[in-house]
Amino acid sequence: MRKKVFVEIRDGHKTPLIIRKNKTKKAVIFSHGFGSSKNDFLFRFLEPLLNSSGFSTICFDYPFAGENTLGKTRVGFQDYVLTLERVYGFVKKEGFTDIYLLGHSLGGLTALYLQDKKKFKKLILSSLAINANELPSRFLPKIKLNQIKNKGVVEIILNGKTQIVSREFVRSFEELRPAELTTKIKTPVVLIHGSRDNMVPLKKVEDFYNKIPFEKKKLRVLNCSHNFVSSECFASLIAVIQEEIT
């Protein structure tokens, strides 16, 4: 049975968390990408499959997504990490011991910033947003970036809601240096990437992967785009994920 609870992130702001419990101590946290939410199609598809295989599943909303209320305040990348940390804390309190994380794009990168502080069984990361420092310039028109530069904050419509994007948000992403994470990775990690990804070039992910000294790592390359939108790519992605979550 699916159950919704609200987890506080900071200053009274919360994120909804949907948990579908099984009787084992194994759980999978779904960490969605920018512009998506806890209702991501991939997660909803995998939820019953994983549950029938003995896993509990947990999904939630990051800032600017779904019912997370932090989008109404000034937020930065650190709030993405803090949101995941709060969700992880809830999962641990529920008594789960084997915690996997399935992250897509920015949701995968966020997990890498937390994995050296929290214990995960394995990270399975698709379309890793290794170039997240480019995110503000990708989703904000130049006129909005100039308004943020001059006024410090601007309101935008994102995911159907009015959200606040601040100078701090832009700076927090522009200052990200994901390449520095490679030596900090101490968790088994599987990167799944599309050779036709035009948002995050495969070459950047390959360079990142090759610099990880930790031996428990894999890179699975599929002939797909960033969001694995074709039925063939989606099926291939599902097959790899099921193979890696055991």
N, C-alpha and C positions, 0 to 999 in steps of 0.2 A: 504494500500500500504506500502511496506517495504522501508525504507529509511536508507542509511548508512551515518554516520557522523564520524569524528575523534575527539576524546577528548584528550587534552593534559594531561599527567600524571606529568612529571617533565623533566626539561632540554631539552625540545623540543621533547621528546619521547611521542608517542601517542598510543592510542588503538582505534580500530574501534568499533563503536557502531551501532547495527542494531535496529531500532525502527519500530514497526508496530502499528500505532495509531488507537485508537478508539475515540469516541466523549466524553466519560466519563472522570472523573478525577482519575480513578483507573488504576494502572499499576502493572505489575509483572516484576521484574528484575531476569534474569536467571544468576546464579553464578556457573560456571562450575568447575569441579574437575581438578586435576593435570593430564596432558597428554591429556586433552580434549580441546575443544574450543567453540566458539560461535555457531559452527555448530553441537553441540552435538545432537544426534538423539532424545533424550528425549525432549529437548527444541524445536526442529523443529516440533516434533509431537504435542506438547502442544500448540504451537503458534496459529494456526488457531482455536483450540478449545476455548482457552481463549479469543481470539479476538471476536469470535462470541458470547461470554458470556458477552461482555461489557468491557473487559480489553485491555489496550495497553500492548505490550510486548517489553522488551528490553534485548538484549543479547550483549556480548562483549568478548574480549580476555584478559586473564591475561598474565603476563610475561611468556615467553617460549611457548606461544600458538598463533596460527593463525598469524594475522598481527600486533600484539603488538610488538613494536620495543625495548622494555626494555631488551629483552633477549640478545641484543648485548652489554649490559653494565653490570657492577657489580650490582646485585640486591639482595635483601633479602626479608624475609617475609613481612617486613613493606611496600614493594612496592606492594604486593598483596592487602593489606589493603588500601593503597593510591589509587590504581587503582579503587577499588570499591567506595571509597569516591568521586573520581572525577566523576564516572558514576552517583552516587547518586545525586551529585550537578547538573549535566545536567538534570536529571529527574525532580528535584524540579524546575529548571528554566523553564521547559516545562509546569509547572502549575499543575502537578499531586499532589494530596493530600493524597490519599490512596495508599501507596506503599507497596506491598508484595515482599518478596524475596524467590525465590526457589533456594536452594543451594545444590550441591552434593559434598560429600567428603570434599576436601580442600576448595572448594567454600563455603561450609556451615560454616566451622571453621572461614574463613576469615570474614564472616558476623557477627559472634559472637564478633569479636574484634572491630566491628564498631557500633553495635546496641545500645550501651549506649551513643553514641555521635550523632547518627542520628535517626530520627523517622521512624520506619517501622510499618505498620499495623500488620504484622505477618511474622514470619520466618518459612518456611517449609524446613527442612534440612534432606536429605536422606544420609545414610551411612556416618555420621559425622566423619571426620578424627580427632578423639580425640587423636590419637597417631601420629600426624604430625611431632613430634620431631624425629621420626624414618625415615622420608621420605628420607633424603640424603643417608642413608645406604641401603635403599630399592631399589633406582633406579640407584645408582652409583656403578660400580664395585669397588672392594677394591683398585685396581691399580690406579683408577682415584682419589679416596679419598686420597691416599698417595701422588699423584702428587699435589693435591690441598694443602695438608698440607705442602709440601716442597716448592712449587712454588707460592702458593697463588691463582692461577687461572688455569683453564683448559678449553679447548674447547671440546664440545661434540656435537653429532648429536642428536637432539631431535625434534620430530615431523617433520622430514625431513629437518631441518635447523641447521646450525652451531650456537650454543649458548654458552655463556660464563657462567661457573659456578665458583664462587669465594669462598674463605675461609669465606667471610662475609655471603654468602648465606647459607653455611652449618651451620655456627654458629647460624645464626638467627633462623633456624629451630630447631636445637638441644637445644636451650635455651627456646623454647616455653613451657609454663606450662598451658595448657588449663583448668586444674582443677581449677585454680584460677579464671576462668571466671564465675563460677556458681553464686556467690553472686552479680555479676554485671549485670546479665540478668534481664532486665525490660521490655522486649518485649514478647508478646505471641509467644511461640515457639512450633513447632511440630517436633519431631524427628521420622524419619521413618528408621528402621534398619532391616537388614536381619539376621535371626538366623543362617544362613550358611555363614556369612561374614567372610572370612579367612584373610582379610586385616585389618579390624578393629573389634576385637572381641566384640560381643554383651555385654559381661559382663562389659567391660570398659565403654560402652555407658550407660548401666543401672546404673552403679556407678555414672557417671557424672550427669545423669538425676535426680537421687535421692538426689543429693546435691544441686539442684536448689531450692532455697526457694520461688521463684516467683510462684504464684498459677496458672497462666495461661500457663500451659504446658501440653503436651501430648507425650506419647511414643507409637508408633505403630510398632509392631514387625511382620514382614512377613517372611514366610518360603522361604527365598531367599538368594542369594549371594550378593557381594558388588555392582555389577553393574546391578542387576535385569535383567540378560540377557535372561532368558527364556520368552516365550510369556505369560505364566501364571503370572510370577512375574511382567513383564512389565505392564500387564493389571491391576494387583492389585495395583501397584505403582500409575498408572494414576488415578485409582478410589479414592485412598486416597487423592491425590493432589487436584483433582476436588472437593472433599468433603470439603477440608480445605480452598480453595480459593473461597470465596463467596462475 
